[in-house]
């Protein structure tokens, strides 16, 4: 790999999971237009996130990363964004209050449009079509015209991301994050559930604490942390032409930042050491992530770490472990032991979603909540045995009342129930009940680790 890096040097490397555009001239025109647009985030914000992730790496905070499997143009709606914001605030307050650690909140939002696929084609009703690769590339409708990659979608993805970020910042700074409103974060359909009652009990304890603090002179007016928060954005940086177009040189430091999101990650399918995604990521200064699946070996992982984080900076690199409940105990401990023995400063987070996909007899992709819980529990136990830090959780989730993942104590969704409210663009997501149940479990694990 050449030591000379530019935002476009990735173009000299082999690349996977890319759409094939028919009109290259039109694509180049749109890439140029995108490169003139304002950045979606600012370099200083990415540096702030990196500092907070350094705390995660050192065991002083916990990372909550979650959101849609794939954002949709059609489902773009203020209430959907608000519901995700609300459930992430609920989960964060449960983990912070019960687990005793600040929670760094990072959404899979405002850019999570592209999806890697296992095949370039898929068969629907006996007809073969080019695979749906996310709304930033083509349409989900099963007809040949809809599946042709359209470069104009890059512009629509940018515009939707900008509008989403604007709303998220308004929620975070405009009162919705006020801890005095903690009772109002309980989503309507959860209020009558046992889990909603459990959350209300915790919210009452927080309200009592806030009243005591107010009596001592500590209020939201003089302590902004009680009324405001930050929800950072992230997505899988799959389409490098989009990412390059939004990469900017910071005027303060002279470093390059990918200004499409605060944090970007590389998927398990595109992490080849001598391929384009590693080349692009090694040059941007954002905090970055990389998925680590069961096919990863220890030597390869160390090489990847050295390429992506050569200065061994805490908060720079988040390794997102996605093994599956049946494999994590066999594969992860060896990787963890090797990396820890080399003194690498890593944020270790658990993705219990991608290794636990299964297909039901009625043709739906789903995930069993029991397997998700199992992988998370094993992740924490492996770190406890190793004496290392379980730093975070990475979830495909929504604040909506969907029926996409089976099981959980709070909402016993069966395979027959999946047909009721199965709305995902791609892979099944945890609904708000399941997400909150998982948050309570993680809070207990954090409390035990303290």
C-alpha positions in Angstrom: 0.0 0.0 0.0 1.4 3.4 -1.0 2.1 5.9 1.8 0.7 8.7 -0.2 -3.0 9.1 0.7 -5.5 11.4 -0.9 -9.4 11.3 -0.7 -9.3 9.6 -4.1 -6.4 7.2 -3.7 -8.9 4.4 -3.0 -9.7 4.4 -6.7 -6.4 2.6 -7.4 -7.4 -0.4 -5.3 -9.7 -3.3 -5.9 -13.2 -2.7 -4.4 -16.2 -4.9 -3.5 -20.0 -4.3 -3.1 -20.2 -1.4 -5.6 -23.1 -0.7 -8.0 -22.4 -0.6 -11.7 -23.7 2.7 -13.1 -24.7 2.8 -16.8 -24.0 6.6 -17.3 -20.5 7.3 -16.0 -20.5 10.9 -17.2 -23.7 11.6 -15.3 -22.2 9.9 -12.2 -19.0 12.1 -12.4 -21.2 15.2 -12.7 -23.1 14.3 -9.6 -20.0 13.5 -7.6 -18.6 16.9 -8.6 -21.9 18.6 -7.5 -21.8 16.7 -4.1 -18.2 17.8 -3.5 -19.4 21.5 -3.6 -22.1 20.9 -1.0 -21.7 22.0 2.6 -20.4 19.4 5.0 -23.0 17.5 7.0 -20.9 17.4 10.1 -17.9 19.4 11.3 -14.4 18.2 12.1 -14.6 19.5 15.6 -17.7 17.3 16.3 -15.8 14.2 15.1 -12.9 15.1 17.4 -15.3 15.5 20.3 -16.7 12.0 19.6 -13.2 10.6 19.4 -12.5 12.0 22.9 -15.6 10.4 24.2 -14.8 7.1 22.6 -11.4 7.3 24.2 -13.3 7.2 27.5 -15.1 4.2 26.3 -11.9 2.4 25.5 -10.6 3.2 29.0 -13.8 1.9 30.7 -15.1 5.3 31.7 -18.1 5.4 29.4 -20.3 3.0 27.3 -21.2 3.2 23.6 -24.7 2.9 22.5 -24.9 2.7 18.7 -28.2 1.9 17.0 -30.7 2.6 14.3 -32.2 1.4 11.1 -30.8 -1.5 9.1 -31.2 0.7 6.0 -32.8 4.1 6.0 -35.6 4.6 3.5 -36.6 7.5 1.3 -40.3 6.6 1.5 -40.3 6.1 5.3 -38.6 9.5 5.8 -40.8 11.0 8.5 -40.3 13.3 11.5 -42.2 10.9 13.8 -39.9 8.0 12.8 -36.8 10.1 13.7 -38.4 11.2 16.9 -39.2 7.6 17.9 -35.6 6.5 17.4 -34.3 9.5 19.3 -36.8 8.8 22.2 -35.9 5.1 22.5 -32.2 5.8 22.4 -32.7 8.4 25.2 -34.6 5.8 27.2 -31.9 3.2 26.7 -29.1 5.7 27.6 -30.8 6.9 30.7 -31.4 3.3 31.9 -27.7 2.4 31.3 -26.5 5.6 32.9 -28.7 5.6 36.0 -28.5 1.8 36.6 -25.1 1.1 35.2 -23.3 4.2 36.6 -21.5 5.2 33.4 -22.1 8.0 30.9 -23.4 6.7 27.6 -22.0 7.9 24.2 -25.0 7.9 21.8 -24.3 7.2 18.1 -27.2 6.7 15.7 -27.2 4.6 12.6 -28.9 7.5 10.9 -28.6 10.4 8.5 -26.6 8.3 6.0 -27.3 4.6 6.5 -28.7 4.1 3.0 -26.3 1.6 1.3 -26.4 -2.2 2.0 -23.9 -4.9 1.1 -25.5 -8.0 -0.4 -24.4 -11.6 -0.5 -25.2 -11.8 -4.3 -25.4 -9.4 -7.2 -28.8 -10.9 -8.1 -31.9 -12.1 -6.2 -34.8 -14.2 -7.3 -38.3 -12.9 -6.7 -41.3 -15.1 -7.8 -39.1 -17.0 -10.1 -37.6 -13.9 -11.8 -34.0 -12.8 -11.3 -33.3 -9.2 -10.6 -30.2 -7.1 -9.7 -30.0 -7.0 -5.9 -31.5 -4.1 -4.0 -28.5 -2.2 -2.6 -30.3 0.5 -0.6 -32.2 3.6 -1.5 -29.0 5.5 -2.3 -28.4 3.1 -5.2 -31.7 1.7 -6.6 -35.3 1.0 -5.7 -36.7 -2.0 -3.8 -39.6 -2.6 -6.2 -39.2 -5.9 -8.1 -38.9 -4.7 -11.7 -35.8 -4.3 -13.8 -36.1 -0.6 -14.3 -36.3 0.0 -10.5 -33.2 -2.0 -9.9 -30.9 0.0 -12.3 -28.5 2.1 -10.1 -29.4 5.8 -10.4 -26.6 8.3 -9.5 -29.2 11.0 -8.7 -30.0 9.1 -5.6 -26.7 10.2 -4.1 -28.1 13.7 -4.0 -31.3 12.7 -2.4 -29.4 10.7 0.2 -27.4 13.9 1.0 -30.6 16.0 1.3 -32.4 13.6 3.5 -29.3 13.3 5.7 -29.1 17.0 6.1 -32.8 17.3 7.0 -32.5 14.4 9.5 -29.4 16.0 11.1 -31.2 19.3 11.5 -34.1 17.6 13.3 -31.8 15.5 15.5 -29.9 18.7 16.6 -33.2 20.4 17.4 -34.3 17.4 19.5 -31.0 17.3 21.3 -30.8 21.0 22.1 -34.5 22.1 22.0 -35.8 20.5 25.1 -36.6 16.9 24.1 -33.5 15.7 25.9 -34.3 17.5 29.2 -34.1 15.0 32.0 -37.1 16.7 33.6 -39.1 15.3 30.7 -37.9 11.7 31.3 -41.4 10.4 31.8 -42.5 11.7 28.4 -39.8 9.6 26.6 -41.9 6.5 27.1 -43.4 5.7 23.7 -47.2 5.6 23.7 -47.6 1.9 22.8 -45.2 0.9 25.7 -47.0 2.6 28.5 -49.3 -0.3 29.3 -46.5 -2.9 29.0 -44.7 -4.3 32.1 -41.5 -2.9 30.6 -43.1 0.5 30.4 -44.0 0.3 34.0 -40.4 -0.7 34.9 -39.1 2.3 33.0 -41.7 4.6 34.7 -40.4 3.5 38.0 -36.8 4.3 37.1 -38.0 7.7 35.7 -39.6 8.5 39.0 -36.3 7.9 40.8 -34.6 10.2 38.4 -37.3 12.9 38.9 -36.8 12.6 42.7 -33.0 13.0 42.3 -33.6 16.1 40.0 -35.8 17.7 42.7 -33.1 17.2 45.3 -30.5 18.7 43.0 -32.8 21.6 42.2 -33.1 22.3 46.0 -29.3 22.4 46.1 -29.3 24.9 43.3 -28.4 22.6 40.3 -31.0 23.1 37.5 -31.2 22.8 33.8 -30.8 26.5 33.6 -27.4 26.5 35.1 -26.3 23.0 34.2 -27.0 22.5 30.4 -26.1 18.7 30.7 -29.5 18.2 32.4 -31.4 19.5 29.4 -29.3 18.9 26.4 -27.4 16.0 24.8 -25.5 15.0 21.7 -26.6 12.2 19.3 -23.8 11.6 16.9 -24.4 10.0 13.5 -22.8 7.0 11.8 -23.2 4.7 8.8 -21.4 2.0 6.9 -19.2 3.9 4.4 -19.9 1.5 1.5 -20.1 3.9 -1.5 -16.7 5.5 -1.5 -17.6 7.9 -4.3 -20.2 9.4 -2.0 -17.8 9.5 0.9 -15.0 11.0 -1.1 -17.3 13.8 -2.3 -18.0 14.7 1.3 -14.5 14.5 2.5 -13.0 17.9 3.5 -9.7 19.3 4.7 -10.0 20.8 8.1 -8.9 24.4 8.2 -7.6 24.1 11.8 -5.6 21.0 11.6 -5.0 20.3 7.9 -6.4 16.8 8.4 -9.0 15.2 6.2 -12.4 14.3 7.7 -15.3 12.5 6.0 -18.0 15.0 6.7 -20.9 12.7 5.8 -21.1 11.4 9.4 -19.3 11.7 12.7 -18.3 8.0 12.7 -18.0 5.6 9.7 -17.4 1.9 9.7 -16.2 -0.9 7.3 -18.4 -3.9 6.9 -17.2 -7.5 7.3 -17.5 -8.0 3.5 -15.3 -5.1 2.6 -12.4 -5.2 5.1 -9.8 -6.7 2.7 -6.4 -5.4 3.9 -5.3 -4.4 0.4 -8.6 -3.1 -0.9 -10.2 0.2 -1.4 -12.2 0.6 1.9 -9.1 0.1 4.1 -7.2 2.6 1.9 -9.9 5.3 2.2 -10.4 4.8 6.0 -6.7 5.0 6.8 -6.6 8.6 5.7 -9.7 10.1 7.3 -9.4 11.3 10.9 -12.9 10.5 12.0 -13.4 7.9 14.7 -13.9 4.7 12.6 -15.2 1.2 13.1 -14.7 -2.2 11.5 -17.0 -5.3 11.7 -15.2 -8.4 13.0 -16.9 -11.7 12.0 -16.0 -15.3 12.6 -13.8 -15.4 9.4 -11.3 -13.0 10.9 -8.0 -14.5 12.2 -5.8 -12.9 14.8 -2.9 -12.0 12.6 -5.2 -10.4 10.0 -6.9 -8.4 12.8 -3.5 -7.1 14.1 -2.6 -6.0 10.5 -5.9 -4.3 10.1 -5.5 -2.4 13.4 -2.0 -1.3 12.5 -3.3 0.1 9.1 -6.3 1.9 10.6 -4.8 3.1 13.9 -1.0 3.2 13.4 -0.6 5.7 16.3 -2.6 3.4 18.7 -4.9 6.3 19.6 -7.6 5.5 22.1 -11.0 6.4 20.6 -9.9 6.1 17.0 -10.9 2.5 16.3 -14.1 0.6 17.3 -14.0 -3.1 16.5 -17.6 -4.2 16.2 -17.8 -8.0 17.0 -20.5 -9.9 15.1 -20.0 -13.6 15.5 -23.4 -15.1 16.3 -24.6 -16.6 19.6 -23.4 -20.1 18.6 -19.9 -18.9 17.5 -18.7 -16.1 19.7 -17.4 -18.3 22.5 -15.3 -20.3 20.0 -13.9 -17.4 17.9 -13.8 -14.1 19.9 -11.7 -15.0 23.0 -8.6 -15.9 20.9 -8.9 -12.6 18.9 -9.4 -10.6 22.1 -6.5 -12.2 23.9 -4.1 -11.5 21.0 -5.1 -7.9 20.5 -5.0 -7.1 24.3 -1.6 -8.8 24.6 -0.3 -6.4 22.0 -1.5 -3.4 24.0 -3.8 -2.1 21.3 -6.2 0.7 22.4 -9.6 -0.5 21.1 -13.2 0.2 21.7 -14.8 -3.3 21.7 -18.5 -3.3 20.9 -20.9 -6.1 20.3 -23.2 -6.4 17.3 -25.6 -9.2 18.3 -27.7 -8.8 15.2 -25.8 -9.8 12.1 -24.6 -13.2 13.2 -28.1 -14.3 14.3 -30.2 -13.9 11.1 -32.5 -16.9 10.3 -35.3 -17.5 7.8 -38.7 -18.8 8.9 -40.8 -21.3 7.1 -43.1 -18.5 5.9 -40.2 -16.8 4.2 -39.4 -14.0 6.6 -35.9 -13.1 7.7 -35.9 -12.7 11.5 -33.7 -12.8 14.6 -34.5 -14.6 17.8 -34.3 -12.2 20.7 -33.0 -15.1 22.9 -30.0 -15.4 20.6 -29.4 -11.7 20.7 -29.4 -11.7 24.5 -27.2 -14.7 24.5 -24.5 -13.1 22.3 -24.5 -9.9 24.4 -24.2 -11.9 27.7 -21.3 -14.0 26.3 -19.6 -10.8 25.0 -19.6 -9.4 28.5 -18.5 -12.7 30.1 -15.6 -13.1 27.7 -14.4 -9.6 28.6 -14.8 -10.3 32.3 -12.7 -13.5 32.0 -10.1 -11.7 29.9 -10.0 -8.7 32.3 -10.7 -6.3 29.3 -13.4 -3.7 28.7 -16.7 -4.4 27.0 -17.2 -1.0 25.6 -20.4 -0.9 23.6 -23.4 -2.3 21.8 -24.3 -1.9 18.1 -27.9 -2.6 17.2 -30.3 -2.6 14.3 -33.4 -1.1 16.0 -36.3 1.2 15.7 -38.6 3.2 18.1 -41.6 1.8 16.2 -43.9 -1.0 17.2 -42.7 -3.4 14.5 -42.8 -7.3 14.5 -39.5 -8.2 12.9 -37.5 -10.1 15.6 -39.1 -13.0 17.5 -39.3 -13.4 21.2 -38.5 -11.3 24.3 -40.2 -11.3 27.7 -42.0 -8.0 27.1 -43.5 -8.7 23.7 -43.7 -12.4 22.8 -43.5 -12.1 19.0 -43.9 -15.5 17.2 -43.1 -16.4 13.6 -46.8 -16.1 12.8 -46.7 -12.5 14.2 -44.0 -11.4 11.8 -46.6 -10.7 9.1 -48.3 -8.1 11.3 -45.9 -5.2 11.2 -42.8 -6.2 9.2 -41.7 -2.9 7.7 -37.9 -3.1 7.4 -36.1 -2.2 4.1 -33.7 -5.1 4.6 -32.9 -6.9 7.8 -35.1 -7.3 10.9 -34.8 -4.7 13.7 -35.5 -4.8 17.4 -38.6 -2.8 18.3 -38.7 -0.3 21.2 -39.8 -2.9 23.8 -37.0 -5.3 22.8 -34.4 -2.5 22.7 -35.4 -1.3 26.2 -35.4 -4.9 27.6 -31.8 -5.3 26.3 -30.8 -1.9 27.8 -31.9 -3.1 31.3 -29.9 -6.3 30.9 -26.8 -4.3 29.8 -27.3 -1.9 32.7 -27.1 -4.9 35.1 -23.9 -6.1 33.4 -22.4 -2.6 33.7 -23.3 -2.5 37.4 -21.7 -5.9 38.0 -18.5 -4.8 36.2 -18.1 -1.6 38.3 
